[in-house]
Amino acid sequence: MKIEIIAGGIFGAKGEIPIGTVLDVKSEPTGWAGRYRVVSAGGKDKVAVTNPATAGLKAIHYGGGKFNVQNGDQVLLSGLSKADADAFNALSDEDKETFVAAEKAKG
C-alpha cells in the first residue's frame, strides 16, 4: 500500500518526513491518523485515491499568460492576469466567493 504524508510530525530514521512524501507500507499506520492519506491500497477491500477532485475556488493558468477562476473543473471567470490570479489565490475562501459574485454581477 502507498500512503502520502499530508501533515507534519511524522519522523523516520533521518528526521521528520517531508509533507508530500509517498511511502510504501505493509498496512495502514493508524497511529498516524490525520497525517496521511492512502494513495494506492493494493488490496481488494480498499479504494485507491489517485486523483481526488479539487474543491474550492482557485485561479489556474490556462495558457497565453491568462488564468481562469475555477471550482474543480467548472470555469467561473476567465482572462485574469498572473498578478490578478496571484492576488485572488491569496484571498480567504469567503473573499474569493464575494469576488466571483461581484465579477459575475458586472456581466
MARSEMAR-899707 format. One record per residue: residue number from 1; residue in one letter; y, z, x of N, C-alpha, C, O in turn. Coordinates in steps of 0.05 Angstrom, whole numbers. Layout:
REM residues N
{tipa->NUM&tiza->A&n_c2->Y&n_c3->Z&n_c1->X&ca_c2->Y&ca_c3->Z&ca_c1->X&c_c2->Y&c_c3->Z&c_c1->X&o_c2->Y&o_c3->Z&o_c1->X}
...
This chain:
REM residues 107
{tipa->1&tiza->M&n_c2->-23&n_c3->0&n_c1->17&ca_c2->0&ca_c3->0&ca_c1->0&c_c2->25&c_c3->0&c_c1->18&o_c2->25&o_c3->12&o_c1->39}
{tipa->2&tiza->K&n_c2->45&n_c3->-13&n_c1->9&ca_c2->71&ca_c3->-14&ca_c1->24&c_c2->91&c_c3->1&c_c1->7&o_c2->93&o_c3->-2&o_c1->-17}
{tipa->3&tiza->I&n_c2->107&n_c3->17&n_c1->21&ca_c2->129&ca_c3->31&ca_c1->9&c_c2->155&c_c3->25&c_c1->24&o_c2->154&o_c3->19&o_c1->48}
{tipa->4&tiza->E&n_c2->177&n_c3->27&n_c1->11&ca_c2->203&ca_c3->24&ca_c1->24&c_c2->218&c_c3->50&c_c1->22&o_c2->220&o_c3->62&o_c1->0}
{tipa->5&tiza->I&n_c2->229&n_c3->59&n_c1->44&ca_c2->245&ca_c3->83&ca_c1->45&c_c2->272&c_c3->77&c_c1->31&o_c2->286&o_c3->59&o_c1->39}
{tipa->6&tiza->I&n_c2->279&n_c3->93&n_c1->11&ca_c2->304&ca_c3->88&ca_c1->-4&c_c2->324&c_c3->111&c_c1->-2&o_c2->346&o_c3->110&o_c1->-12}
{tipa->7&tiza->A&n_c2->317&n_c3->133&n_c1->12&ca_c2->335&ca_c3->156&ca_c1->16&c_c2->328&c_c3->169&c_c1->43&o_c2->306&o_c3->167&o_c1->53}
{tipa->8&tiza->G&n_c2->348&n_c3->182&n_c1->53&ca_c2->344&ca_c3->196&ca_c1->79&c_c2->327&c_c3->221&c_c1->77&o_c2->320&o_c3->230&o_c1->55}
{tipa->9&tiza->G&n_c2->322&n_c3->233&n_c1->100&ca_c2->307&ca_c3->258&ca_c1->100&c_c2->278&c_c3->255&c_c1->105&o_c2->263&o_c3->275&o_c1->102}
{tipa->10&tiza->I&n_c2->269&n_c3->231&n_c1->113&ca_c2->240&ca_c3->228&ca_c1->120&c_c2->239&c_c3->223&c_c1->150&o_c2->252&o_c3->205&o_c1->161}
{tipa->11&tiza->F&n_c2->223&n_c3->240&n_c1->163&ca_c2->221&ca_c3->239&ca_c1->192&c_c2->194&c_c3->231&c_c1->202&o_c2->173&o_c3->238&o_c1->190}
{tipa->12&tiza->G&n_c2->193&n_c3->215&n_c1->223&ca_c2->169&ca_c3->207&ca_c1->237&c_c2->169&c_c3->219&c_c1->265&o_c2->185&o_c3->236&o_c1->271}
{tipa->13&tiza->A&n_c2->150&n_c3->210&n_c1->281&ca_c2->148&ca_c3->220&ca_c1->309&c_c2->173&c_c3->214&c_c1->325&o_c2->178&o_c3->229&o_c1->344}
{tipa->14&tiza->K&n_c2->188&n_c3->193&n_c1->319&ca_c2->211&ca_c3->185&ca_c1->334&c_c2->237&c_c3->193&c_c1->321&o_c2->258&o_c3->182&o_c1->328}
{tipa->15&tiza->G&n_c2->237&n_c3->210&n_c1->301&ca_c2->261&ca_c3->219&ca_c1->287&c_c2->262&c_c3->209&c_c1->259&o_c2->241&o_c3->201&o_c1->248}
{tipa->16&tiza->E&n_c2->286&n_c3->209&n_c1->247&ca_c2->289&ca_c3->200&ca_c1->219&c_c2->283&c_c3->171&c_c1->216&o_c2->291&o_c3->154&o_c1->232}
{tipa->17&tiza->I&n_c2->268&n_c3->164&n_c1->195&ca_c2->261&ca_c3->137&ca_c1->189&c_c2->285&c_c3->124&c_c1->173&o_c2->293&o_c3->135&o_c1->153}
{tipa->18&tiza->P&n_c2->296&n_c3->102&n_c1->183&ca_c2->319&ca_c3->90&ca_c1->170&c_c2->313&c_c3->81&c_c1->142&o_c2->291&o_c3->71&o_c1->135}
{tipa->19&tiza->I&n_c2->333&n_c3->83&n_c1->125&ca_c2->332&ca_c3->73&ca_c1->97&c_c2->327&c_c3->43&c_c1->99&o_c2->340&o_c3->29&o_c1->115}
{tipa->20&tiza->G&n_c2->310&n_c3->32&n_c1->82&ca_c2->303&ca_c3->4&ca_c1->81&c_c2->278&c_c3->-3&c_c1->97&o_c2->268&o_c3->-25&o_c1->95}
{tipa->21&tiza->T&n_c2->267&n_c3->16&n_c1->112&ca_c2->243&ca_c3->12&ca_c1->127&c_c2->219&c_c3->9&c_c1->108&o_c2->217&o_c3->25&o_c1->89}
{tipa->22&tiza->V&n_c2->202&n_c3->-11&n_c1->113&ca_c2->178&ca_c3->-14&ca_c1->97&c_c2->154&c_c3->-5&c_c1->113&o_c2->151&o_c3->-13&o_c1->136}
{tipa->23&tiza->L&n_c2->138&n_c3->13&n_c1->101&ca_c2->116&ca_c3->25&ca_c1->115&c_c2->90&c_c3->18&c_c1->101&o_c2->89&o_c3->16&o_c1->76}
{tipa->24&tiza->D&n_c2->68&n_c3->15&n_c1->116&ca_c2->41&ca_c3->13&ca_c1->105&c_c2->29&c_c3->41&c_c1->104&o_c2->28&o_c3->55&o_c1->124}
{tipa->25&tiza->V&n_c2->21&n_c3->50&n_c1->80&ca_c2->8&ca_c3->76&ca_c1->77&c_c2->-18&c_c3->73&c_c1->62&o_c2->-21&o_c3->54&o_c1->46}
{tipa->26&tiza->K&n_c2->-36&n_c3->92&n_c1->65&ca_c2->-62&ca_c3->91&ca_c1->51&c_c2->-59&c_c3->99&c_c1->22&o_c2->-74&o_c3->89&o_c1->5}
{tipa->27&tiza->S&n_c2->-41&n_c3->118&n_c1->16&ca_c2->-37&ca_c3->127&ca_c1->-11&c_c2->-7&c_c3->135&c_c1->-14&o_c2->7&o_c3->139&o_c1->6}
{tipa->28&tiza->E&n_c2->1&n_c3->139&n_c1->-39&ca_c2->29&ca_c3->146&ca_c1->-43&c_c2->35&c_c3->174&c_c1->-32&o_c2->20&o_c3->193&o_c1->-36}
{tipa->29&tiza->P&n_c2->56&n_c3->176&n_c1->-16&ca_c2->64&ca_c3->202&ca_c1->-5&c_c2->80&c_c3->218&c_c1->-26&o_c2->105&o_c3->219&o_c1->-24}
{tipa->30&tiza->T&n_c2->67&n_c3->230&n_c1->-45&ca_c2->80&ca_c3->243&ca_c1->-67&c_c2->100&c_c3->265&c_c1->-58&o_c2->118&o_c3->272&o_c1->-73}
{tipa->31&tiza->G&n_c2->96&n_c3->276&n_c1->-35&ca_c2->115&ca_c3->296&ca_c1->-24&c_c2->143&c_c3->283&c_c1->-18&o_c2->162&o_c3->298&o_c1->-15}
{tipa->32&tiza->W&n_c2->144&n_c3->257&n_c1->-17&ca_c2->169&ca_c3->243&ca_c1->-12&c_c2->181&c_c3->233&c_c1->-38&o_c2->199&o_c3->215&o_c1->-37}
{tipa->33&tiza->A&n_c2->173&n_c3->243&n_c1->-60&ca_c2->183&ca_c3->233&ca_c1->-87&c_c2->213&c_c3->230&c_c1->-87&o_c2->228&o_c3->248&o_c1->-78}
{tipa->34&tiza->G&n_c2->222&n_c3->207&n_c1->-98&ca_c2->250&ca_c3->202&ca_c1->-100&c_c2->262&c_c3->190&c_c1->-75&o_c2->286&o_c3->182&o_c1->-75}
{tipa->35&tiza->R&n_c2->247&n_c3->188&n_c1->-53&ca_c2->257&ca_c3->178&ca_c1->-28&c_c2->244&c_c3->152&c_c1->-19&o_c2->249&o_c3->142&o_c1->3}
{tipa->36&tiza->Y&n_c2->226&n_c3->141&n_c1->-36&ca_c2->213&ca_c3->116&ca_c1->-30&c_c2->207&c_c3->102&c_c1->-56&o_c2->208&o_c3->113&o_c1->-78}
{tipa->37&tiza->R&n_c2->201&n_c3->76&n_c1->-54&ca_c2->191&ca_c3->60&ca_c1->-77&c_c2->167&c_c3->44&c_c1->-68&o_c2->166&o_c3->36&o_c1->-45}
{tipa->38&tiza->V&n_c2->149&n_c3->39&n_c1->-86&ca_c2->125&ca_c3->23&ca_c1->-80&c_c2->133&c_c3->-6&c_c1->-80&o_c2->144&o_c3->-16&o_c1->-99}
{tipa->39&tiza->V&n_c2->128&n_c3->-20&n_c1->-58&ca_c2->134&ca_c3->-48&ca_c1->-56&c_c2->109&c_c3->-65&c_c1->-62&o_c2->111&o_c3->-85&o_c1->-77}
{tipa->40&tiza->S&n_c2->86&n_c3->-56&n_c1->-52&ca_c2->61&ca_c3->-70&ca_c1->-57&c_c2->40&c_c3->-49&c_c1->-60&o_c2->34&o_c3->-34&o_c1->-42}
{tipa->41&tiza->A&n_c2->28&n_c3->-48&n_c1->-84&ca_c2->9&ca_c3->-27&ca_c1->-90&c_c2->-18&c_c3->-31&c_c1->-76&o_c2->-30&o_c3->-12&o_c1->-66}
{tipa->42&tiza->G&n_c2->-27&n_c3->-55&n_c1->-74&ca_c2->-52&ca_c3->-60&ca_c1->-61&c_c2->-77&c_c3->-52&c_c1->-77&o_c2->-99&o_c3->-56&o_c1->-68}
{tipa->43&tiza->G&n_c2->-72&n_c3->-41&n_c1->-101&ca_c2->-95&ca_c3->-33&ca_c1->-118&c_c2->-91&c_c3->-45&c_c1->-146&o_c2->-70&o_c3->-56&o_c1->-153}
{tipa->44&tiza->K&n_c2->-112&n_c3->-43&n_c1->-162&ca_c2->-112&ca_c3->-55&ca_c1->-189&c_c2->-97&c_c3->-37&c_c1->-209&o_c2->-89&o_c3->-47&o_c1->-230}
{tipa->45&tiza->D&n_c2->-95&n_c3->-11&n_c1->-203&ca_c2->-83&ca_c3->7&ca_c1->-222&c_c2->-53&c_c3->9&c_c1->-221&o_c2->-41&o_c3->24&o_c1->-237}
{tipa->46&tiza->K&n_c2->-40&n_c3->-4&n_c1->-202&ca_c2->-11&ca_c3->-2&ca_c1->-199&c_c2->1&c_c3->-30&c_c1->-199&o_c2->-12&o_c3->-50&o_c1->-193}
{tipa->47&tiza->V&n_c2->26&n_c3->-31&n_c1->-207&ca_c2->41&ca_c3->-56&ca_c1->-208&c_c2->60&c_c3->-57&c_c1->-184&o_c2->76&o_c3->-38&o_c1->-181}
{tipa->48&tiza->A&n_c2->59&n_c3->-78&n_c1->-169&ca_c2->77&ca_c3->-81&ca_c1->-146&c_c2->105&c_c3->-89&c_c1->-155&o_c2->108&o_c3->-105&o_c1->-174}
{tipa->49&tiza->V&n_c2->125&n_c3->-78&n_c1->-142&ca_c2->152&ca_c3->-85&ca_c1->-147&c_c2->161&c_c3->-102&c_c1->-123&o_c2->166&o_c3->-91&o_c1->-102}
{tipa->50&tiza->T&n_c2->164&n_c3->-128&n_c1->-127&ca_c2->171&ca_c3->-145&ca_c1->-105&c_c2->200&c_c3->-155&c_c1->-106&o_c2->212&o_c3->-161&o_c1->-85}
{tipa->51&tiza->N&n_c2->211&n_c3->-156&n_c1->-130&ca_c2->239&ca_c3->-166&ca_c1->-132&c_c2->251&c_c3->-153&c_c1->-157&o_c2->253&o_c3->-167&o_c1->-178}
{tipa->52&tiza->P&n_c2->259&n_c3->-128&n_c1->-156&ca_c2->270&ca_c3->-115&ca_c1->-180&c_c2->295&c_c3->-129&c_c1->-189&o_c2->311&o_c3->-138&o_c1->-173}
{tipa->53&tiza->A&n_c2->299&n_c3->-130&n_c1->-215&ca_c2->323&ca_c3->-143&ca_c1->-226&c_c2->348&c_c3->-127&c_c1->-217&o_c2->348&o_c3->-102&o_c1->-217}
{tipa->54&tiza->T&n_c2->368&n_c3->-141&n_c1->-210&ca_c2->393&ca_c3->-128&ca_c1->-202&c_c2->407&c_c3->-120&c_c1->-228&o_c2->408&o_c3->-136&o_c1->-247}
{tipa->55&tiza->A&n_c2->419&n_c3->-97&n_c1->-228&ca_c2->433&ca_c3->-88&ca_c1->-252&c_c2->461&c_c3->-80&c_c1->-243&o_c2->466&o_c3->-72&o_c1->-220}
{tipa->56&tiza->G&n_c2->479&n_c3->-82&n_c1->-261&ca_c2->507&ca_c3->-75&ca_c1->-255&c_c2->523&c_c3->-99&c_c1->-247&o_c2->512&o_c3->-120&o_c1->-241}
{tipa->57&tiza->L&n_c2->549&n_c3->-96&n_c1->-249&ca_c2->568&ca_c3->-117&ca_c1->-243&c_c2->572&c_c3->-120&c_c1->-212&o_c2->576&o_c3->-99&o_c1->-199}
{tipa->58&tiza->K&n_c2->571&n_c3->-144&n_c1->-203&ca_c2->575&ca_c3->-149&ca_c1->-174&c_c2->586&c_c3->-176&c_c1->-170&o_c2->578&o_c3->-195&o_c1->-183}
{tipa->59&tiza->A&n_c2->605&n_c3->-179&n_c1->-151&ca_c2->615&ca_c3->-205&ca_c1->-143&c_c2->596&c_c3->-216&c_c1->-122&o_c2->592&o_c3->-204&o_c1->-101}
{tipa->60&tiza->I&n_c2->586&n_c3->-241&n_c1->-127&ca_c2->566&ca_c3->-253&ca_c1->-109&c_c2->576&c_c3->-280&c_c1->-101&o_c2->585&o_c3->-296&o_c1->-117}
{tipa->61&tiza->H&n_c2->573&n_c3->-286&n_c1->-75&ca_c2->582&ca_c3->-313&ca_c1->-64&c_c2->564&c_c3->-334&c_c1->-76&o_c2->539&o_c3->-332&o_c1->-76}
{tipa->62&tiza->Y&n_c2->576&n_c3->-356&n_c1->-85&ca_c2->560&ca_c3->-378&ca_c1->-95&c_c2->565&c_c3->-404&c_c1->-81&o_c2->553&o_c3->-425&o_c1->-87}
{tipa->63&tiza->G&n_c2->584&n_c3->-405&n_c1->-61&ca_c2->588&ca_c3->-428&ca_c1->-45&c_c2->617&c_c3->-437&c_c1->-45&o_c2->633&o_c3->-430&o_c1->-63}
{tipa->64&tiza->G&n_c2->625&n_c3->-451&n_c1->-24&ca_c2->652&ca_c3->-461&ca_c1->-22&c_c2->673&c_c3->-439&c_c1->-20&o_c2->696&o_c3->-443&o_c1->-27}
{tipa->65&tiza->G&n_c2->665&n_c3->-416&n_c1->-10&ca_c2->684&ca_c3->-394&ca_c1->-8&c_c2->691&c_c3->-380&c_c1->-34&o_c2->710&o_c3->-365&o_c1->-35}
{tipa->66&tiza->K&n_c2->677&n_c3->-386&n_c1->-55&ca_c2->682&ca_c3->-374&ca_c1->-81&c_c2->660&c_c3->-355&c_c1->-90&o_c2->637&o_c3->-358&o_c1->-81}
{tipa->67&tiza->F&n_c2->667&n_c3->-336&n_c1->-107&ca_c2->649&ca_c3->-316&ca_c1->-116&c_c2->648&c_c3->-315&c_c1->-146&o_c2->668&o_c3->-321&o_c1->-160}
{tipa->68&tiza->N&n_c2->625&n_c3->-307&n_c1->-157&ca_c2->622&ca_c3->-302&ca_c1->-186&c_c2->618&c_c3->-273&c_c1->-190&o_c2->606&o_c3->-259&o_c1->-173}
{tipa->69&tiza->V&n_c2->628&n_c3->-262&n_c1->-212&ca_c2->621&ca_c3->-235&ca_c1->-221&c_c2->597&c_c3->-238&c_c1->-239&o_c2->598&o_c3->-252&o_c1->-259}
{tipa->70&tiza->Q&n_c2->576&n_c3->-224&n_c1->-232&ca_c2->551&ca_c3->-226&ca_c1->-247&c_c2->540&c_c3->-199&c_c1->-255&o_c2->546&o_c3->-179&o_c1->-242}
{tipa->71&tiza->N&n_c2->525&n_c3->-199&n_c1->-276&ca_c2->509&ca_c3->-176&ca_c1->-284&c_c2->481&c_c3->-185&c_c1->-284&o_c2->471&o_c3->-198&o_c1->-303}
{tipa->72&tiza->G&n_c2->466&n_c3->-180&n_c1->-262&ca_c2->440&ca_c3->-192&ca_c1->-258&c_c2->443&c_c3->-221&c_c1->-253&o_c2->458&o_c3->-229&o_c1->-235}
{tipa->73&tiza->D&n_c2->431&n_c3->-238&n_c1->-270&ca_c2->433&ca_c3->-267&ca_c1->-268&c_c2->455&c_c3->-279&c_c1->-285&o_c2->461&o_c3->-302&o_c1->-283}
{tipa->74&tiza->Q&n_c2->467&n_c3->-262&n_c1->-302&ca_c2->487&ca_c3->-272&ca_c1->-321&c_c2->515&c_c3->-273&c_c1->-307&o_c2->525&o_c3->-253&o_c1->-297}
{tipa->75&tiza->V&n_c2->527&n_c3->-297&n_c1->-306&ca_c2->554&ca_c3->-301&ca_c1->-294&c_c2->574&c_c3->-293&c_c1->-315&o_c2->575&o_c3->-305&o_c1->-337}
{tipa->76&tiza->L&n_c2->592&n_c3->-274&n_c1->-309&ca_c2->613&ca_c3->-265&ca_c1->-327&c_c2->640&c_c3->-277&c_c1->-320&o_c2->655&o_c3->-284&o_c1->-338}
{tipa->77&tiza->L&n_c2->646&n_c3->-280&n_c1->-294&ca_c2->671&ca_c3->-292&ca_c1->-285&c_c2->664&c_c3->-309&c_c1->-261&o_c2->644&o_c3->-304&o_c1->-247}
{tipa->78&tiza->S&n_c2->680&n_c3->-330&n_c1->-256&ca_c2->675&ca_c3->-347&ca_c1->-233&c_c2->701&c_c3->-354&c_c1->-219&o_c2->722&o_c3->-351&o_c1->-230}
{tipa->79&tiza->G&n_c2->698&n_c3->-363&n_c1->-194&ca_c2->720&ca_c3->-373&ca_c1->-178&c_c2->737&c_c3->-352&c_c1->-164&o_c2->760&o_c3->-357&o_c1->-156}
{tipa->80&tiza->L&n_c2->726&n_c3->-328&n_c1->-159&ca_c2->741&ca_c3->-308&ca_c1->-144&c_c2->741&c_c3->-314&c_c1->-114&o_c2->722&o_c3->-326&o_c1->-104}
{tipa->81&tiza->S&n_c2->763&n_c3->-307&n_c1->-101&ca_c2->765&ca_c3->-310&ca_c1->-72&c_c2->749&c_c3->-287&c_c1->-59&o_c2->740&o_c3->-268&o_c1->-73}
{tipa->82&tiza->K&n_c2->744&n_c3->-289&n_c1->-33&ca_c2->730&ca_c3->-268&ca_c1->-19&c_c2->745&c_c3->-242&c_c1->-20&o_c2->732&o_c3->-221&o_c1->-25}
{tipa->83&tiza->A&n_c2->771&n_c3->-242&n_c1->-17&ca_c2->787&ca_c3->-218&ca_c1->-18&c_c2->784&c_c3->-205&c_c1->-46&o_c2->781&o_c3->-180&o_c1->-48}
{tipa->84&tiza->D&n_c2->786&n_c3->-221&n_c1->-67&ca_c2->784&ca_c3->-210&ca_c1->-94&c_c2->755&c_c3->-200&c_c1->-99&o_c2->752&o_c3->-179&o_c1->-112}
{tipa->85&tiza->A&n_c2->735&n_c3->-214&n_c1->-89&ca_c2->707&ca_c3->-205&ca_c1->-92&c_c2->703&c_c3->-178&c_c1->-78&o_c2->690&o_c3->-160&o_c1->-89}
{tipa->86&tiza->D&n_c2->713&n_c3->-176&n_c1->-53&ca_c2->710&ca_c3->-151&ca_c1->-38&c_c2->724&c_c3->-128&c_c1->-53&o_c2->713&o_c3->-106&o_c1->-55}
{tipa->87&tiza->A&n_c2->748&n_c3->-133&n_c1->-64&ca_c2->762&ca_c3->-112&ca_c1->-79&c_c2->747&c_c3->-105&c_c1->-104&o_c2->745&o_c3->-81&o_c1->-111}
{tipa->88&tiza->F&n_c2->736&n_c3->-125&n_c1->-118&ca_c2->720&ca_c3->-120&ca_c1->-142&c_c2->696&c_c3->-102&c_c1->-136&o_c2->691&o_c3->-83&o_c1->-150}
{tipa->89&tiza->N&n_c2->681&n_c3->-109&n_c1->-115&ca_c2->657&ca_c3->-94&ca_c1->-108&c_c2->663&c_c3->-66&c_c1->-100&o_c2->645&o_c3->-48&o_c1->-101}
{tipa->90&tiza->A&n_c2->688&n_c3->-60&n_c1->-91&ca_c2->695&ca_c3->-33&ca_c1->-83&c_c2->703&c_c3->-16&c_c1->-108&o_c2->706&o_c3->9&o_c1->-105}
{tipa->91&tiza->L&n_c2->706&n_c3->-28&n_c1->-131&ca_c2->713&ca_c3->-13&ca_c1->-155&c_c2->690&c_c3->4&c_c1->-165&o_c2->667&o_c3->-1&o_c1->-159}
{tipa->92&tiza->S&n_c2->697&n_c3->25&n_c1->-181&ca_c2->676&ca_c3->40&ca_c1->-195&c_c2->664&c_c3->23&c_c1->-217&o_c2->676&o_c3->3&o_c1->-225}
{tipa->93&tiza->D&n_c2->641&n_c3->30&n_c1->-227&ca_c2->628&ca_c3->15&ca_c1->-248&c_c2->646&c_c3->13&c_c1->-273&o_c2->648&o_c3->-8&o_c1->-285}
{tipa->94&tiza->E&n_c2->659&n_c3->35&n_c1->-280&ca_c2->677&ca_c3->35&ca_c1->-303&c_c2->701&c_c3->16&c_c1->-299&o_c2->708&o_c3->1&o_c1->-317}
{tipa->95&tiza->D&n_c2->712&n_c3->16&n_c1->-275&ca_c2->735&ca_c3->-2&ca_c1->-269&c_c2->726&c_c3->-31&c_c1->-268&o_c2->741&o_c3->-49&o_c1->-276}
{tipa->96&tiza->K&n_c2->702&n_c3->-36&n_c1->-259&ca_c2->691&ca_c3->-64&ca_c1->-259&c_c2->690&c_c3->-74&c_c1->-288&o_c2->698&o_c3->-97&o_c1->-293}
{tipa->97&tiza->E&n_c2->679&n_c3->-57&n_c1->-306&ca_c2->677&ca_c3->-65&ca_c1->-334&c_c2->705&c_c3->-71&c_c1->-346&o_c2->708&o_c3->-90&o_c1->-361}
{tipa->98&tiza->T&n_c2->724&n_c3->-54&n_c1->-340&ca_c2->751&ca_c3->-57&ca_c1->-350&c_c2->763&c_c3->-83&c_c1->-340&o_c2->776&o_c3->-97&o_c1->-355}
{tipa->99&tiza->F&n_c2->759&n_c3->-89&n_c1->-314&ca_c2->770&ca_c3->-113&ca_c1->-302&c_c2->758&c_c3->-138&c_c1->-316&o_c2->773&o_c3->-156&o_c1->-323}
{tipa->100&tiza->V&n_c2->732&n_c3->-138&n_c1->-319&ca_c2->718&ca_c3->-162&ca_c1->-331&c_c2->729&c_c3->-165&c_c1->-360&o_c2->735&o_c3->-188&o_c1->-368}
{tipa->101&tiza->A&n_c2->731&n_c3->-144&n_c1->-375&ca_c2->742&ca_c3->-146&ca_c1->-403&c_c2->770&c_c3->-157&c_c1->-403&o_c2->776&o_c3->-173&o_c1->-420}
{tipa->102&tiza->A&n_c2->787&n_c3->-148&n_c1->-385&ca_c2->814&ca_c3->-157&ca_c1->-384&c_c2->816&c_c3->-187&c_c1->-376&o_c2->832&o_c3->-202&o_c1->-388}
{tipa->103&tiza->E&n_c2->800&n_c3->-195&n_c1->-357&ca_c2->799&ca_c3->-223&ca_c1->-349&c_c2->789&c_c3->-241&c_c1->-371&o_c2->799&o_c3->-263&o_c1->-375}
{tipa->104&tiza->K&n_c2->769&n_c3->-232&n_c1->-386&ca_c2->758&ca_c3->-248&ca_c1->-408&c_c2->779&c_c3->-250&c_c1->-431&o_c2->780&o_c3->-270&o_c1->-445}
{tipa->105&tiza->A&n_c2->795&n_c3->-229&n_c1->-435&ca_c2->815&ca_c3->-229&ca_c1->-456&c_c2->838&c_c3->-249&c_c1->-450&o_c2->850&o_c3->-259&o_c1->-468}
{tipa->106&tiza->K&n_c2->842&n_c3->-253&n_c1->-423&ca_c2->863&ca_c3->-273&ca_c1->-415&c_c2->855&c_c3->-301&c_c1->-423&o_c2->872&o_c3->-318&o_c1->-427}
{tipa->107&tiza->G&n_c2->829&n_c3->-306&n_c1->-424&ca_c2->819&ca_c3->-332&ca_c1->-432&c_c2->807&c_c3->-347&c_c1->-411&o_c2->798&o_c3->-369&o_c1->-415}
